[in-house]
């Protein structure tokens, strides 16, 4: 981007860019394969052909992305910067081909190489930029922003290694590095000319300017370069391509030449290694102090580089006048991780551009918006004041100042209430004072939203009650959603084609039209077609489970699935207890009413999460016993799918009959897997937690299998909770516990599951596993009855898909735009694309 007064050099003869459209796709693929990559034959590996095709598609994305960015600048559009430590994008090729409407052209071009796009896709690695629901939600949101033509840029980190690749050995989770970039990432474009310097360490000193005004200066810092890599994000058939800008950390100097010449090779590159650690691995294990420090470095690195980027763009266009800055910018903070952006924007405005505090604070609090994603107090990040002082001394001063001014406001609202000030303070008083980052986000934002109706109400009534009393108008709900492009149109082709035959293709862009399927819920011919599509998808999952787990699933059985991050509150344990209960019934000959089912679980446990890893071991041990038992084979098969990721989910959710959403009520903020399964016709068994409530409301109570305590009952239950009494009174649960405690599933591993059985029996079990077991088993019996009547089940399946319209991320993003961001959609025609100016830059700016 040229600064004011500078000329932009345009390459002669390229003012309108080369011709890049559908007609040249085959030739472009050949050019990239033969010349860009220097290949002359495909060979056994599809790697180079995939890269050539990705570059061919990227050419088309870049032209649209450049035009999108030009229109935003020329029209002075208000835009949103979406800050997130995770973007779980999955594979890019299939999504780009779908959104650019290039299926036929790509298939024709690949015929020349005797292959198909499905085969080529297998050469692409899932981008290791996220861990779970938070990152996948961010990816869905970017898709919807582009598809709705909204000017939104994503900001994240370019992790060299993902969280980890998970394998299972002897039933245990084994973590291996996820080097997803080892074969390159053809979708990105580096933009080193837009690199930013991010400060760490050093100290702060005062100085007085010529007008006798005192200023603070952060000096002697150890700076790190943030180098941007831009990934284009295409909208669905609308010529809009937004940008995901990912920051890579690099040293300001490659190495210390003096140290190198002196023979101190390790010292010579020490600074380089320290800098590159910041974006080396997704979410370090923060159980150690070093892990905590690295995670804080990641959060500040993301926030500082992103805020600098937006401010620099403003200054290059408008100079150092920030009067209208808040009219054109929104920073959406995706969870607590980037909340340090509040203090960083203040630092830049005050220190770098010499605004006074009140003006800077007014700008900050008019541009920051915060999304909360958790009801677990322990998940709300806190950082020790001492760590802040060491790493971010100037930011600490600003946080202290924000807190002092805020507490003065609290004192005005509640005069003399010292306890209220202590409860609301950004600094938690303790032996090791902590900075409450969620509080910083709330104080510095003009909008605070939850992600499901229940979640938002619980935030207002519990976790952030005092803040809600102070600023009720700040709080709002935006129920999450998922993109129907990837999670139905792309991943479930057989069902998508069937839907389009019945109601037309407009549902892909306007997902509310999926409700037109209701007209066919009782159509017997349609039932058969629906069941055939499900059977086809089940066969794909059968093949995957056989390849990954060496377990034989049967397409004629019900597919019962729970795939998500392994956590005690998500209660994979409750699921496996029910599996043991079914096994116990089968072994006792009590098979009446049991519908044969294949149970699939999958998900990663955080490396330092002992109980989660123990639950994975239990699942695998139970699966091994059941799958080897010939008595169980006609009724029950169990598998744990290793290394669950986005690509695996694209095979899993179209094949699923029963979606397990069994978290303890009041613990799951929303969930998005529940929405993906629903879109693909799965029925939900679940508690009234997160978005389950809205799913049940949308589809009707008769088409949802409900069980368990409700959120408003939890505190009362806990006050008198006696799980050992529950176990003694419930013969089914007692049998299950006897099997566990007898070592039936760990014959040669004594006492292996004692911690699990003790947690179930503990009166302090926060997840109420024993309490909800009886209700869960009863709901599962209702599932069996329903599935035994395939006509009835198919009706419910169709109605679930038909009712899933409100769970599109398009709806969610429309509400963000209307209520929080206040954006105007862009409009780019084919004519605009043919007149795009190509600037001499590698970035998408």
N, C-alpha and C positions, 0 to 999 in steps of 0.2 A: 504494500500500500504506500503510495507516495505521500510525503508530508506536504504541508502547505507551501506553495511556491516552487515545489519541485516538478519537473516534467516526467511524465511516464513514457518510457521508451517502449514503443510498439514494434514488434518485429515486422520488417517490410514484407508485404504480400500476405500477411496473416491477420489483417484487420478484422476480417469476418470469420476467421478460423477455417480449418479444413472442413470438407463435407463429411459429416459423420451421421449417418442415419441407418435405417433398417437395410437399405439396398447395398450398403458397403460392409455389412457385418461379416459376411463370409470372407471377403478379401482382407478385412482388418484382422480377423482371427489368423489367417494364413501369414500375414505380415508379422504379427507379434510372435507367432510360433517359430517362423524361419529366421527372422532378423532380430527382433528384440531379445529373444531367448536363445537364438542360434541353434535351433534343433532342425533335424531333417527327417526324423521319424519318431513315432509315438513310443514304440517299445512297450515293455510290459507295464511300466508305471504310467499313470495318468497325470503325474505331477505337472509336467511342463505344459500339457494341453490344458489342464485346469488353469494354470497361471496365464496362459495366452488368452483363454476365454475371459478370465477375470479382468485382464487389462483391456480387452475389447469392450466389455461392458462398462468398465470404469471410464473409458473415453467418453461414452455417452452420458455418464453421470457428471463428469467434470464440466461439460458444456452447460448442462442444466444448473449445476451448482454455482458456476460463475455468474450466470444470468440471475439466479435467485439472489445472490449477494449484491450484485449491482443494483437490482431493483430496491433492495432494502436501503442501500446507501442513497441512491438518487431520490427516493421518495421520502427520505427521513422517517423511516418506519420505526415505531416503537417495537422493541424486540426483547425476548427473554433469554437469559443465560441460565441453563439448567446444570447446576453443579452437583455432581455425584461421584463418590469414590468407586462406584461400580456401574458398569454397563455390560450386561450379559447378553451380547448381541447374537450369539450362535453363528451359524454359517451365513455368509452374505450372498452367495451366488444365486441360490434359488429365489430368495426374497427380491433381489434386484431384477432378475428376469421377469418375475411376476409383476412387480410394480411398474416396470418399463414396458410391459405387454410385449415381450420378445420371445415368448415360448416357441412359436412356429419358426421364427427366423433362426433361433439358436439350435433347435432340433434339426433343421435343414442343414445348417453349417456343420454340425457334428456328424451328420451322416457321411460326410466326406472322409471322416476319420474312423468310421465303423463303430461309433460309440453313441451314448446318450447322455443327456444332462444329468440323469440320476446316477450314472456311473461316475461321471466327472465330479459330481458333488462329494463323493466319498474321499476325494483327494484333499478336500478343504478341512482344516482344523477348526474346531470351535475356538473363537477368540477368548483367551483366558483373562477377561476383564471384569469378571464378576463371580460371585459365590452362590447366590440364591435369589430369593424373591425380590429383594431390593434392586439388584442389578437387572433382572429380567423385566421388572416393571419399568425401569428407566429406558430400556430398549424399546418396549412397547410404546412408551410415551413419545420417544423420538419418531417412531414410525407414524404415529397418529398426528404429531405436529406437522410433519411433512405432508401427510395425506390430506390434512385440513388446510394446507398452504399457509401455515402460521410461521412467522419469522422467529425461530427458536434455534439456538446453537447449544449443543451439549458440550460440557467440559468434564474431562476425566483424566485418569492416569494411564499411561501406556506401560502396563506391567509386562516385563519380559517373561516372567513366569506366572502362570495362574496359581490359584490356591494350592492345588496338587492334583495329580492323577491318583485315583483310588483303585487299588487292587485288593483282593481278598485272599489271604493265605491262612489255612487252618481256621477259617471263620473270622479272622481278625482283619481289621482295616490296616492296609499298608499304604503309606503315603510316598509318592514318588514325584519328582519335579515335573511340572507341566510346562515344558518348553514349547509353547504354542507358536513361537516366532521362528523356530529353528529352520523352517523352509521359506521364510519370508512372509510378508503380508501384502499382497498385491493391491489391496483396496486403498491403502493409505498413501498420502503425499506429504513428504516432509517439508517444513517451512522454516528453515534455520534463521532466515532473516527476521522472523518474528519472535526469536528467543527472548526470554525475560530472565532477569537476575533475581533470585530469591535469597533473602538474608537469613542466616542462622548465627546464634552466638553473639559475640562482641559485647558492647555495652552502650549506654545512652549518656550523652552529655548535653548540657545546655549551651546555647549561644544567644547573643543579642544582636539583632539586625540594626541597620542605620536609623530605624525609626524607634529604637529602644524597645522593640517587642522581643519577648523571650521565645525561643524555639527549642525543640528537642531534636537531637540528631543521633541516629543509630549508626555507630561506627565500629571499625575493627571487626566486622562480621566475616564469617566464612561463607561466601556466596556460592550458590549453585545455579547453573543454567537450567532453565526450563525450555526445552526445544519442542515445538508443536508438530504433531503429526495429524493431518486432517483426513477424516474418513467421511465420504459422502453418504448421506441418508436419504434415499429416494422416497417421494410420496407416490401414492397409487394413481398412476395414469393421469397425472396433472402437471407434468414438467417441472415440478418443484423438487429441488434436492437441497436439503439442509446439510449442516456440517456437524460432525462430532469431532471436537478438537481434543486430542490426547497429548498430555505433557510427558516427555521423557527427561529424566534428570541426567545432566552431564556436568563434569568439572569445568570450571572456568579456564583452567589450564590442564592439558593432558598429563603432564608430569613435571616434577621439579628437576630441571636440567642440572643444577648444582649438585643435588643429592645423587643424581644418576651418575655424573662424572666422578663423584667421590666413591662410587661403588656401592652406595646404599640403595639398591634397586627397589626393595619393598617400600622404603620411606619415600622414594621418588614418585611412586604411583599411589601412595596412601590416600591423598586428597581426592584423586580421581575415583578410587574404589569407594570412598565414603559417600561421594556425591551420587554415584550410580546406584548405590544401595537403595535409595529412596524409591525408585520405581522398578527395582529388581523383582520383587515378589508381592503378589496381592496379599494384603492383610496379614502382616507378620503375626506370629503367635505372641500375644502381648502379656503372657504370664510372667515374663521376666522384665526387669527394668529396661534392658536394651530393646526388648520388643515394644514396650510402651513408648520409648523415645522415638523409635523408627516410625511407629504409627502416627505420632504427633507430627513428625517431620512430613509424612505423606499428606496429612490433612492441611497443614499450612502451605506446603508446596503447591497443592492443587488450588487452594483458595487464593494465594498470593499471585500465582502466575495468571489465573483466570481473571481476577479483578484488574490486574495490570493490563492485561490484553484489552479488556473492554474500555478502560480509561484511556489507554494509548490510542485506540481507534477514535475515541471521542475527540481527543486533543488534536489528532491529525486532521480531523474534519472541521472542528469548531474552535480550535484554540483552547486557552485555559479558562474559558468562561463556563462555569458549571451551573449556571442559573437554570437551564432547561434540562439538565442531565436526567433528573428523575422522571421527566415526562417521556423519555425514550428508552428507559432501561428497567428491567426487572431481573433480580437474581433469585432464582428458586433454589432453596437449599434442600436437597433430597436427604432427609434425616439429619441427625446431629453432626455427622462427620465434617461437613463444610461450614459449620456455624462460626468458625473463627474468621470467616469472610466479613462478618460484621465489623470486627476490630480492624481488619486489614484495610477495608475501604476507608475507615476513619483515618488510619495512619497515612494512607496515600493522599487523601484530601488535605489533611492538616500539615503533614511534614513535607510532602513533595510539592503541593500547590498552595500552601499557606492560607487555606480557608480557616476561619475561626471555628471554634468547637460547635456552636449552635448551628451554623450554616451546614457544616459537614454532617452533623447528627440529623438534621432535617432531610438531607439528601439520602443518607443511609437508611433511615427508617421509612422512607418513601419508596425504596427500591428493593429491600430485602423481604422475602417471603419464605416461610419455614413449613416443611411437611414433616410431621412426626409419624414414625412407623412402628412404635413399640409401646406396649403397656407394662413392660418389665422394668422396674426402677433400676435394676442392675445394668440394663442395656443403655441407659442414658449416660453418655460418656462424661467422665470427670478427669481432670488433669491436675496433678499437684502443682501448687504455686512454685515450688522449688524447681520443677522441671521446666515450667514456663520461663522462670527467671534465667535459667541456664541457656535455653534454646531461643527464646523469643522475648528478650528483655523489654523492647519497646512496646510490643503487643501487650505484655503484662501491665505496663503503665496505663495503657488505654483501657484495658478491661477494668482496672481499679477505678479509673475515672468514670467510666460508664456506670459502674456499680454505685459509686458515691452519689452521683446525680440521680440514679434510679431510686436509691434508698431514701433520698430526700423526698421524692415523689410519694413513696410508700408512707413515709411519716406524715405527709399532708393528708393522705387518704385515711390512715388509721393512726391518729395522734396518740403518742405514748405507748403504742403496742410494739414493744421491743421484740416479742416473740414472732410477730408478723414480719418484722424486718429481718430477723434471723432466718425465718423460713423461706423468704423470697430472695435473700441475698445471692448474688452470683458466686460468692465465695462461701463455701461450706466450712464452718468452723470445726476443727478437729485437731488432733495432735499433728497431723499433716494436712494443712488447709488445702482444699480442692476447689478448682474452678468448675462450676456446673455449666457445661457447654449448652445444654438444652435451654437453660435460663437465658444465656447470652443470646441465643437465637430468638427466643420469644421477645425479649426486651428490645432487640434491634430490628424486629420485623413489623410490617403492617398487617400481615396475614399469617395465621397459624392454623393449619388444617390437619385433621385426622383423615383416615383412609377407608373408613366404613362407618355406618351410622352408629353402631354400638361403640366402636372405638372412640369416636369423637365425643360421645356422651360421657364415656368413662374418663376421658381426658379432662373434660370440664368439671366432672363431679369428684375426681380423685387426684390424679397425678399433677394436674395443673390448676387445681381448684382456685387457689388464691389469685393466680394470674387471670383466670376467667372472671373472677369478681372484680378485678381491677380494669380489665379491658374486654368486656363481653363481645364487643363488635369485631375484635380481631379473630375470633374463633369461628371456623366453618368446617364443613365436611365435604370431602371429595372422594366418594367411593371409587376404589381402584377399578381398573379394567384391563383387558388384554386385546392385542390387535387381532381382528378376525382374518387379516391377510395371512399372517404366518400360522395362526392357531386353528384355522379351519380351511381356508382356500388353498394354502400351500401344503400343509401337512396331511390333509385328508382329501386327496383328489377324488377318490371314488364317491365320497359323500357329497363333496362340493358340486361335482357334476350332476349328481342326482337332484340336489336342491335347486340348482340353476335350471334344470329341465322343468321343474314344477313352478318356480316363482320368478324366473329370470335371473340375470346376473347382477342386478343393481345392489343386491344385498351386500356384496363385497365392499362397496364404498359407503353405502347407507345401511348399516347393519340393523337398524330398527326394522327394516323390511323383512328380516328373518321371521318375524311374527306371522307372516303369511303362510308359513308351514302349518299353522294350526288347522287350516282347512283340510289337511290330509291325514290328520292323526288317526282317523278311523277308516282310512282307505286300505282295503286288504291287499290290493296289488302293490300299493306303495309300501306296505309293511314288508312284503317280500323283498322289494328292492332295497329297503333300509337294512334288513337283516343280511342281505348279500354283501352290502358295502361293509357292514361291521365284520362279517366273516373274513372278507378279504383283508381288512386291517388286522384282524386277530392273527392271521397267518403270518403277516410281516413281523408281529411281535413274537410269535412262536419261534420264528427263525432267529430273532435277536436273542431271546432267552436261551435258546439252545447253544448259540455261538458264544455267549458271554458267561453263562452259568452251567452249561451242560445239564440242563433240566428240561424234560419233555413236557411242555404245556399242550393242552388239547383244545382245539378251537370250539369243540362242542360244549365245553365247560364255561361257567361264568368266570370272567376275569375281574378279580377284586384287587384294586391297586392303591398303594400309598407310596408316593415318591415325593420327597422333599428333604430339606436339611434335617439331619437327625438331632433332635432336641427333646428333652423330657417333657416340655409343655405340649409338644406336638403329638405325643403319646403313641409313638410306634410300639411302645411296650404294651399298651392296651390292645392294640391290634394283634400282636403275637400271642397275648394271653387268650384271645378268642380263637386263634389258630390251634393253640394247645387244647382248648376246650373241645373244638371239633374233633381233634385227634383222639381225645379221651372218649368221646361219644362213639367214634368209629371202632375203637379198640374194644369197647364194651358191647358192641353190636347194636347200639342205639342209633341206627341210621335213618329212621323214618323222618321224612321231611327235609333231610339234608340234600341240598342241591349241589352237585359236584362243582367245585370251584378251584381255580388257580389263583393263588395269592402272590402278588408281586410287591416287594418293597425295595426301595432304593433311596440313596441319599448319602451325603458325606457328613462325618462328624468332625468338628474342629479338632485339630491335632492335640490340643491340651484338654479336651473335654472327656474326662474319664468315663462318666456314666453313659454318655452317648456311644462311645466306642464299645463299652460293655454290652449295650443293647444290640449293636450290630453283631457282636459275637453270639449273643443269644439267638437272634434271628437265624443266623447261619447254622448253628447247632441244631435248632428245632427243624429247620428245613432238611438238614442231612438225615435226621432220624425219620422224618415223615416220608421223604422221597424214597427211602430204602425199604419202607414197609409195604409189602404187597397188599395188605388189608386196606391201607389208606389210598392206594393208587387210583381206584375208581372214583373216589370222592374228593381227594385233596392233594394238591401239589403246591409247593412253596419254593420261591426263589428270591434271593437278594441280588439285584442287578448292580454290579460294581460300576463306579465312575459315571454315575448319573449326571447328565448334562442336557443342554437345550436340544441337541440333535437326537438324543435318546428319547426325550419327551415327545418329539415330533412323530415317533413311532408308537410310543406308549399311549398317549391320550386318545388317538382315534380308535384304539382297540379296547379301551376300558369299558366295562359294564358298570362297575360299582366304584365310585370315587370316595375314598376314605378321608374325611375332614374332621378329625376326632379330638382336636385340641381341647384342653380344659377351658371352659367358658370364661371369657374375660381376659384371655392371654394372647390370642392371635389378633393382631391389629386388623387384618383383612384377609390375606391369602389371595393368590391369583391362580394357583393350580386348580382350585375348585371351579374357577370360571372356565379354564381351558377344557376341563373334563365335561362340564355342562354343555359348552358349545358343540362338543362332539357327540352328544347324546348319552353320556354317562349319567346315572342316577347317583345322588349324593346320600351317604350316610354320615350324619354329623351332629355336632352340638350347636346350640345357638350362640355361635361365636363368630366374630369378624363378619365377613361378607356372606357367611352361611345364612345369616338372618335374611338378608336381602335376596339371596338366591331362593330361599324357601318362600318368601313373600311373592317373588316373581312367578315361580312355577306352580305354586299352590301346595298346601300342606300334604295333600294326597299323593304328591309326586316327589316327596322328600322323606327320608327315613331319619326321624329325629330321636335323640336319646340324650341323657345326661342332665346334670345340674345346670341351672341357669346362673348367669353372672351375679344377679342380685341375691342368690341363695348361698353363694360360696362362703362368705364370712360366717354366716350362721352355722353352716355345716362344719367348717373348720373348728369352731369353738367347742364342738362336742364330738369331734371325729374319733372313731374307734375302729380302725380297719380290721383288727384281729377279731372283733365281735362280728363284723360283716362277713369275714371269711368263714367263721365258725357256723354262721347261720345260712350261708349260701353253699349248697353242696357242689354246685358247678365250679365255683371259685375255689372251694376247698380242695376239690380234685386236682385242679390246675396247680395250686400251690404245693400239693403233695408231690406231684410229678416233678416240679421244679426243685423242691427241697430234697427229694430223694436222690437227685443227681442223674435222673433218667436221661437228661440231654447233655450230661457232661460226665459220663461214666469213668473216664480216665483223666479227668481234670477236677479233682476234689475241691469243693467249696467255691467253685468258679463264679457262681451266680448269687452268692450270699448277699452281696451289696444290693443286688436288684430285689431279691425277696425281702430284705430288711427295709428297703425304701417303700415297697408296697405295704408292708405291715406297720410302718411308722405313723403315729398319730399326727406327725408334722409334715406328712407328704403333701406338698402344695398342689400336686396335680390330681389328687383325689382319684387315683386309679382304681382302688378297690370299690369306692363309692359308686362309680359310674359303670362298673363291670356288668351288673345285673341288667341295667337298662340297655346297655350296648348289646348284650346277648339277645335280649328280647327283640331289639330292632333288627338284628341280623336274621332272626327267624322270620320276621316280616319280609325281609329281602328275599329269603328262600321261597316263601309263598308267592311273592310277586314274580320272581324269575321263572318259577315253574309254569306260569301262565304266559307263554311267549307273546300272545296277542296283547295282553295287558301291559307287559313289560315294554313292548315296542311302542305302544301308545304313550307311555310315560317318557320313553326315550325321545320320541319326536317332540313331545311337549317341552322337554328340557331344552332342546336346541332352539325351539321356537320362542322360548321365554328368555333366551340369553342375550337379547338385543341390548339391554341396559348395561351389560358387562363388557361392552366394547370400550377400549381405551379412547376411541374417538369421542364417545360421550363424556368420559372423564376429562379429556383435554379441552373439549368445548366448554365445560364448566370452569376449568382453570382459566381459560382465556376470557370468558365472560365476567367471572366474579373476581379474579385476582390479577390477571395479566393485562387485560383490556387491549388485545391485539387485533389488528385488521388483517384479513387474509390477503395474500399475494395473488397475482394473476399473471401467468406466463403462457403465451401462445407459442405455437410452432414457428410463427414469423419472428417472434422475439429471439428464438434460439438461433435462427440463421443469421442474425445481425449482431450476435454477441462479440464483443471485443476481447481478444486474447492478450492479456498483459504478460509482460516478461517476468513471471514469478512461478514458483513451484506450488504455491499454496492455492487454496480455493477462493482466496479473497479477490 
